[in-house]
Structure formats: C-alpha cells, structure tokens
Amino acid sequence: MSLKVVILGAGGLVGARLSDLFVGVQEACAGSAEPLPLARISLFDLNEPKGLSDAIRADPRVTVRQLVPRGSRSMTSLQPVIGHPP
C-alpha cells in the first residue's frame, strides 16, 4: 500500500509550501500507525504554477496539471465552480 497526495492551488502560497513539504519526504502516516511510502504527488491549479522549486519539478512522483472547467477555455474565479454569489 502507498499514499497519493493531491494539492489544489499548488501555485499559491500555501499550496507551494505544501508541495515543498511533501517532496521532501519519502513516507507519511495517514490514519495508520505505520508510515506508508509516498508514491504520487499531484499538483493542481487554475493557472500554470510558475513558482515551483527545482526539487518539485525534478521529482518523478510529481505531476502538475492546470485545472480548466469543462466547457470553458479559462477561468479567473472559483465562484462559478463552487456556486457562491459574489
């Protein structure tokens, strides 16, 4: 068994720091007493994350994806996705 981590907002301040944190570890605990190997780290953001460290880009466990909602070419706000009025 292994862990897979998904980080939304990887290009932002908190997401970038979380990404650096997870790239720096090989194992993590998730509800079990035994540490499990960290097999995959998936980073998502609405825009192409530009400030990612070299360590993140070089790690073979990391995939970086840009989120684009179905039926649109780009998006500047999460409001249409989460359905809250401005």
Sequence and secondary structure as in RCSB ss.txt:
>XXXX:A:sequence
MSLKVVILGAGGLVGARLSDLFVGVQEACAGSAEPLPLARISLFDLNEPKGLSDAIRADPRVTVRQLVPRGSRSM
TSLQPVIGHPP
>XXXX:A:secstr
  EEEEEETTTSHHHHHHHHHHHT SEE SSSSS EEEEEEEEEESS      HHHHH TTEEEEE   TT S  
S SHHHHT   
